[in-house]
Amino acid sequence: MTTADDCPSTPSKSRNMSSATTSSTFNTNANIGTYLSNKLDLLPRSAQFITLASCVFFFFGIHNVLQEAMINTDGFTFGVMLGWMEVLGVTLCSGMERSSLPLIGNGEGRRPRLAPLVAYPPLTFCLLTSSSLASWSLNYINFPTKVVFRSCKLLPTMILAVIMGNAKRFSMMEVGSAIAVCAGLITFAVGDWSLST
């Protein structure tokens, strides 16, 4: 019989267990994220998945509704700036999370950086460009089409991973699933274009 200790743990759970056996320099129990993560660890694995998936859909739904409301405002022509503000918000919130602020920070900023600092500017530039161009595209397509096509990045990401020498090899089932998703997106776009003309 499998016990809770035999199941893979979340990163926060592993960090808390390791911090209990090592130095207590980082107070990981002092922020909301760790508290919620520990509560989530008490649920069965299926309930954890359903809870997290529901939260992703809920908050992405709110994000998309608010973004569409801003884009549809008469006279709003700042799609690129909207992308910049999204990246700025992500930067500020992640900085606060890594800080030692009470209830928010987890103290990760004190730990040694694992990735080299030079890796962050190209990543930020790619995220900024992607978000800005996606918002700018709303001048030419409707919002559902934009959301659907953003989901189409699966296949290009897999191709780039292979070109860049990613050690993981994709199975035929994974490749077939990605092609099926992209085919569905193309069908959706053709149907949307037919209704628009």
N, C-alpha and C positions, 0 to 999 in steps of 0.2 A: 504494500500500500504506500502511495506517495504522500509524503507529508509536505507541509508548507516550506520546510527548510530545504527540501530536495528541489523545489522549483527555482528557476532563475530569478534573481532578485533585481529590483530596479536599481539604477545607478545611485540614487539617493540612499537606498537601503544599504547598499554595499559600502558607500562612503561613511554612513553612520556606524556600521559595524566595525569598519577599519579604524575609524577615529576613536572608537571606544577602547580599542586595544593599543592605540598609539597615543600621541600627544593630544591634549585637549585644547590646543591653540585655537581651533575653529569651532565656534559654537553653532553647530548645524541645526540645533533644535530651536533656534531663536527666530526663525523666519517662517512665513506662511507656507511657502512652497514645500519645505521639508515636512511641515506638519501635515499638509494635505497628502503628500506622498506616503507618509507613514500610515495614515488612515486608509489610503487606497491599497496598501500592501496587505491589509487585514481582509480584503475581499477575495473571493475566489477569482482565479485567472480569467474566466469568461466574463465575470462582472467587471473586472478591471478593464478589459478590452472594450466592452460595451460603453462603460462610463467615459473612457478617454475618446473613443470614436464619436460619441454623442457630443462631447465638448468641442471637438474639432469642427464638426458640422455646424454646431450652434454659433461658435465665435466666427468662423469663416462666413456664415450666413449674415451675421450682423455686419461684418466688414464689407461684404458685397452690397448689402442694402444701403449702407451709409455712403459708400463710394458711388453707387449708381445715383443716389439722391443728389450728391454734389455735382456729378457730371451733368445731370439733367437740369440743373439750375440755369435759368436764362442768363446768358452773358458769361457763364463760366468757361474760360478758355485756358485753364492752367493745368492741363492733364500731366505735363512733364513735371511741374512743380509738385503735384500730388504724389507722384512717384518718389520725388526727393524727400518729401515730408514723411512718407512711410519708412524709408530707410533711416531717416533721422530718429524717428520714434523707436525703431528696433534698436538702434545704437544706444539711445539714452536708457531704454528699459533694460537692455542686457547689461549695461554698465551699472545700473542701480542694483540689479540682481547679484552681480559679482562683488559689489561693495560690502561694507560691514554695517550698513544702515540697519537700525532695529526693525524687525518685522518684515523687511524686504530683502536685505542682502544676505548672502550665504557665505561671505568671506572668501570666495574662490579667488578674488583678486590678489590675495596674499600668497597663493600657491604659485609655484614656478609655472611659466607658460610652456605648454607642450609644443604648440606649433610655432614656427619662427614668425617674428613680427612682420617680415616682408611678405608673408602669404596673405595677410589681411587686406591690403589695399587692392590687389587685383580681384579678390573675392567681393569686396565692397563695390568696386566699379561695375562688376558683372551684375550684381544684385540691383544696383542703382539704375543701370541701363535697362535691364529687363523690366523692372517695375515702371520706369518712366515711359518706355515705349508701349507697354501694355495699356497704361492710362491714356497715352496719346492716341492709341488706336481707336478709342471710343468716339473719336471725331468721324470715323468712317464705318464702324460696325456697331451693332447693338451690344448691350451688356451680356446677355446670355451667350452670344457667340464668342465674346472675349473670354469668358469664364471657361467655356468648353475648350477653346484652343490653347489656353494656358495649361490645361490638363494634357495636351498633346506633346508636352516636352519629354515625355517618357522615352519615346523612340530615339530622338536626337541625343538624349542623355546616355542611353545605352551605347549608341554608336561612338560618342566621344570617349566613353569609358574604355571601349575596346581600343580606339586609336591611341589613347594616352597610356596604354599598357596596364590597365587595371588587371590585377591578378585574378579577379573573379571572372569566370566564364559563364555566360548565360546559357541556360538549357533551351532546347527547342520549344518547350512549353512556354517559357518566359518570353522568347522572341515572338512566338505565335500569338500570345496574349497581347503583347505590345502592338503588333500589327493589327489585331482585331480592334483594339481600342482606337487606333488612328483611323482605321476604316470607318468605324462608327462616327468619329468626329467629322470626317469628310462628308459622310452621308448627311449628318446634321447641318453642316454648312451649306451643302447643295440645297437641302430643303428650305433653309432660311433664305437663301438667295432667290429661290423660286417664288417664295411667298412675297419677297420684297419687290419683285419685278412684275 
